[in-house]
Amino acid sequence: MLHRSIISPRNGEETMKTQFPFDFSQIFKQLDPAAMTKQYQEFFGKFNVPNLDMSALVEAQNKNVKALTDANQAMLEGTKTLMQRQAEMVKQVLEEASEAAKSLGSAATPQDAADKQVKLIEASVSEALANFAEISEMVKSTQDETTKLVTARFNESMEELRSNIAKLTPEGGNGA
């Protein structure tokens, strides 16, 4: 994280503002599929390549953008679910800590308090490990889903590329 000082116009006080080095909202604003398609057409339109199917290239580019959008959407949904689950876990831990404090306060003897502490520690560590495993599985599931989306589109794109290259050769072309 980057920090920078900002002078408040209201009271003239200097404050610190956290600024992330990557502002993904700005990156996505620049992701305009129509503009990208137009740039793609302009670039390849400069070349006079016989049998080059521009519509196939544009369609492939649109599929690429859609695949990336779908992968990003899956990642964002997975992140949202993960954050919600983490919030639930924190709430549960706080409730359990409150109950533990009450339990320890009601111990009749130092031995009883020590026994309760050991049981609480065992339960806390066990629950923390279970939570860690659950979160790890959630992250892995999201990664698997996004990887599957991008890999499928990559494989499809390679097949499209092979097909388009075959059309450029005299044997695969239309009378060239």
Sine and cosine of phi, psi and omega as CSV:
sin_phi,cos_phi,sin_psi,cos_psi,sin_omega,cos_omega
0.00,0.00,0.56,-0.83,0.07,-1.00
-0.95,-0.30,0.59,-0.81,0.05,-1.00
-0.87,-0.50,0.55,-0.84,0.10,-0.99
-0.57,-0.82,0.47,-0.88,0.01,-1.00
-1.00,0.07,0.62,-0.78,0.04,-1.00
-0.75,-0.67,0.71,-0.70,0.07,-1.00
-1.00,-0.02,0.84,-0.55,-0.02,-1.00
-0.95,0.30,0.76,-0.65,0.02,-1.00
-0.94,0.33,-0.37,0.93,-0.01,-1.00
-0.96,0.28,-0.78,0.62,-0.11,-0.99
-0.86,-0.52,0.00,1.00,0.04,-1.00
0.96,0.28,0.09,1.00,0.00,-1.00
-0.98,0.17,0.53,-0.85,0.04,-1.00
-1.00,0.03,0.75,-0.66,0.03,-1.00
-0.79,-0.61,0.28,-0.96,0.05,-1.00
-0.98,-0.20,0.69,-0.72,0.05,-1.00
-0.85,-0.53,0.74,-0.68,0.04,-1.00
-0.99,0.11,0.74,-0.67,0.02,-1.00
-0.78,-0.62,0.82,-0.58,0.00,-1.00
-0.99,0.14,0.60,-0.80,-0.04,-1.00
-0.93,0.36,-0.36,0.93,0.00,-1.00
-0.84,-0.54,0.92,-0.40,0.04,-1.00
-0.98,-0.18,0.99,-0.11,-0.10,-1.00
-0.91,0.42,-0.46,0.89,0.04,-1.00
-0.89,0.45,-0.58,0.81,0.04,-1.00
-0.95,0.33,-0.60,0.80,0.02,-1.00
-0.90,0.44,-0.70,0.71,-0.03,-1.00
-0.94,0.35,-0.46,0.89,0.07,-1.00
-0.89,0.45,-0.54,0.84,-0.02,-1.00
-0.98,0.18,-0.20,0.98,-0.02,-1.00
-1.00,0.07,0.99,0.13,0.01,-1.00
-0.96,-0.29,0.97,-0.26,-0.06,-1.00
-0.83,0.55,-0.62,0.78,-0.01,-1.00
-0.90,0.43,-0.68,0.73,0.01,-1.00
-0.92,0.40,-0.63,0.78,0.01,-1.00
-0.91,0.42,-0.65,0.76,0.02,-1.00
-0.89,0.45,-0.68,0.73,0.01,-1.00
-0.89,0.46,-0.70,0.71,0.03,-1.00
-0.88,0.47,-0.66,0.75,0.00,-1.00
-0.88,0.47,-0.71,0.70,0.01,-1.00
-0.90,0.44,-0.69,0.73,-0.01,-1.00
-0.89,0.45,-0.67,0.74,-0.03,-1.00
-0.89,0.45,-0.79,0.62,-0.04,-1.00
-0.97,0.25,-0.35,0.94,0.05,-1.00
-0.93,0.37,-0.36,0.93,0.02,-1.00
-0.94,0.34,-0.41,0.91,-0.04,-1.00
-0.99,-0.13,0.73,-0.68,0.04,-1.00
-0.99,-0.13,1.00,0.07,-0.04,-1.00
-0.96,-0.27,0.87,-0.49,0.00,-1.00
-0.89,0.45,0.59,-0.81,0.04,-1.00
0.91,0.42,0.23,0.97,0.04,-1.00
-0.99,0.17,0.88,-0.47,-0.03,-1.00
-1.00,0.02,1.00,-0.08,-0.04,-1.00
-0.89,0.46,-0.61,0.79,-0.02,-1.00
-0.90,0.44,-0.58,0.81,0.05,-1.00
-0.92,0.38,-0.63,0.78,0.03,-1.00
-0.92,0.40,-0.68,0.74,0.02,-1.00
-0.91,0.42,-0.68,0.73,0.02,-1.00
-0.88,0.47,-0.66,0.75,0.03,-1.00
-0.89,0.45,-0.67,0.74,0.01,-1.00
-0.90,0.44,-0.66,0.75,0.04,-1.00
-0.89,0.45,-0.63,0.78,0.06,-1.00
-0.90,0.43,-0.62,0.79,0.03,-1.00
-0.88,0.47,-0.72,0.69,0.00,-1.00
-0.89,0.45,-0.68,0.74,0.02,-1.00
-0.89,0.46,-0.67,0.74,0.01,-1.00
-0.89,0.46,-0.67,0.74,0.03,-1.00
-0.92,0.39,-0.63,0.77,0.04,-1.00
-0.90,0.44,-0.70,0.72,0.02,-1.00
-0.89,0.46,-0.66,0.75,0.02,-1.00
-0.90,0.43,-0.66,0.75,0.03,-1.00
-0.91,0.42,-0.63,0.77,0.03,-1.00
-0.89,0.45,-0.69,0.72,0.03,-1.00
-0.88,0.47,-0.65,0.76,0.02,-1.00
-0.90,0.43,-0.69,0.72,0.00,-1.00
-0.91,0.42,-0.65,0.76,0.04,-1.00
-0.91,0.42,-0.66,0.75,0.04,-1.00
-0.90,0.44,-0.64,0.77,0.02,-1.00
-0.91,0.41,-0.66,0.75,0.02,-1.00
-0.88,0.47,-0.72,0.69,0.01,-1.00
-0.88,0.47,-0.67,0.74,0.02,-1.00
-0.88,0.47,-0.71,0.70,-0.02,-1.00
-0.90,0.43,-0.63,0.78,0.04,-1.00
-0.90,0.44,-0.68,0.74,-0.01,-1.00
-0.92,0.40,-0.64,0.77,0.04,-1.00
-0.89,0.46,-0.64,0.77,0.04,-1.00
-0.89,0.46,-0.66,0.75,0.05,-1.00
-0.89,0.47,-0.66,0.75,0.00,-1.00
-0.90,0.44,-0.67,0.74,0.01,-1.00
-0.89,0.46,-0.70,0.72,0.02,-1.00
-0.86,0.51,-0.69,0.72,0.00,-1.00
-0.90,0.43,-0.67,0.74,0.00,-1.00
-0.89,0.45,-0.67,0.74,0.01,-1.00
-0.90,0.44,-0.66,0.76,0.05,-1.00
-0.89,0.45,-0.68,0.74,0.00,-1.00
-0.93,0.37,-0.57,0.82,0.03,-1.00
-0.91,0.41,-0.62,0.78,0.03,-1.00
-0.90,0.44,-0.70,0.71,0.04,-1.00
-0.90,0.44,-0.63,0.78,0.00,-1.00
-0.90,0.44,-0.65,0.76,0.01,-1.00
-0.89,0.46,-0.66,0.75,0.04,-1.00
-0.89,0.45,-0.66,0.75,-0.02,-1.00
-0.90,0.44,-0.70,0.72,0.00,-1.00
-0.92,0.39,-0.56,0.83,0.00,-1.00
-0.93,0.36,-0.36,0.93,-0.03,-1.00
-1.00,-0.09,0.09,1.00,0.00,-1.00
-0.92,0.40,0.72,-0.70,-0.06,-1.00
-0.98,0.18,-0.56,0.83,-0.06,-1.00
-0.74,-0.68,0.29,-0.96,0.07,-1.00
-0.87,0.50,-0.59,0.81,0.03,-1.00
-0.90,0.44,-0.69,0.72,0.03,-1.00
-0.89,0.46,-0.67,0.74,0.03,-1.00
-0.89,0.45,-0.67,0.75,0.01,-1.00
-0.90,0.43,-0.68,0.73,0.04,-1.00
-0.87,0.49,-0.69,0.72,0.01,-1.00
-0.90,0.44,-0.63,0.78,0.02,-1.00
-0.89,0.46,-0.69,0.73,0.00,-1.00
-0.89,0.46,-0.71,0.70,0.02,-1.00
-0.89,0.45,-0.64,0.77,0.03,-1.00
-0.91,0.42,-0.65,0.76,0.02,-1.00
-0.90,0.43,-0.71,0.70,0.03,-1.00
-0.86,0.51,-0.72,0.69,-0.01,-1.00
-0.91,0.42,-0.65,0.76,-0.01,-1.00
-0.91,0.42,-0.70,0.71,0.00,-1.00
-0.91,0.41,-0.68,0.73,0.03,-1.00
-0.87,0.49,-0.70,0.71,0.01,-1.00
-0.92,0.39,-0.64,0.77,0.02,-1.00
-0.88,0.47,-0.66,0.75,0.03,-1.00
-0.91,0.41,-0.65,0.76,0.03,-1.00
-0.90,0.43,-0.66,0.75,0.04,-1.00
-0.89,0.45,-0.67,0.74,0.03,-1.00
-0.87,0.49,-0.70,0.72,0.01,-1.00
-0.90,0.44,-0.65,0.76,0.01,-1.00
-0.90,0.44,-0.71,0.70,0.01,-1.00
-0.91,0.42,-0.66,0.75,0.03,-1.00
-0.86,0.50,-0.66,0.75,0.01,-1.00
-0.92,0.40,-0.62,0.78,0.04,-1.00
-0.89,0.45,-0.69,0.73,0.01,-1.00
-0.90,0.43,-0.71,0.71,0.00,-1.00
-0.88,0.47,-0.66,0.75,0.00,-1.00
-0.89,0.46,-0.69,0.73,0.03,-1.00
-0.90,0.43,-0.69,0.73,0.03,-1.00
-0.89,0.46,-0.68,0.73,0.02,-1.00
-0.88,0.48,-0.68,0.74,-0.02,-1.00
-0.91,0.42,-0.72,0.69,-0.02,-1.00
-0.93,0.37,-0.62,0.79,0.03,-1.00
-0.90,0.44,-0.65,0.76,0.02,-1.00
-0.88,0.48,-0.70,0.72,0.01,-1.00
-0.88,0.48,-0.74,0.67,-0.05,-1.00
-0.94,0.35,-0.65,0.76,0.00,-1.00
-0.90,0.44,-0.68,0.73,0.01,-1.00
-0.87,0.49,-0.69,0.72,0.00,-1.00
-0.93,0.37,-0.61,0.79,0.03,-1.00
-0.88,0.48,-0.73,0.68,0.00,-1.00
-0.88,0.47,-0.67,0.74,0.04,-1.00
-0.90,0.44,-0.65,0.76,0.00,-1.00
-0.90,0.44,-0.63,0.77,0.02,-1.00
-0.91,0.42,-0.62,0.78,0.04,-1.00
-0.92,0.40,-0.66,0.75,0.06,-1.00
-0.87,0.49,-0.66,0.75,0.01,-1.00
-0.89,0.45,-0.71,0.71,0.05,-1.00
-0.85,0.52,-0.69,0.73,-0.01,-1.00
-0.90,0.44,-0.68,0.73,0.00,-1.00
-0.93,0.37,-0.59,0.81,0.04,-1.00
-0.92,0.40,-0.64,0.77,0.02,-1.00
-0.88,0.48,-0.56,0.83,0.01,-1.00
-0.95,0.32,-0.37,0.93,-0.02,-1.00
-0.98,0.17,-0.35,0.94,-0.01,-1.00
-0.99,0.17,0.47,-0.88,-0.01,-1.00
-0.83,0.55,-0.57,0.82,-0.03,-1.00
-0.95,0.31,-0.57,0.82,-0.07,-1.00
-1.00,-0.06,-0.19,0.98,-0.08,-1.00
-0.99,0.11,0.01,-1.00,0.01,-1.00
-0.99,-0.12,0.99,0.13,0.08,-1.00
0.97,0.24,0.29,0.96,-0.01,-1.00
-0.99,0.15,0.00,0.00,0.00,0.00
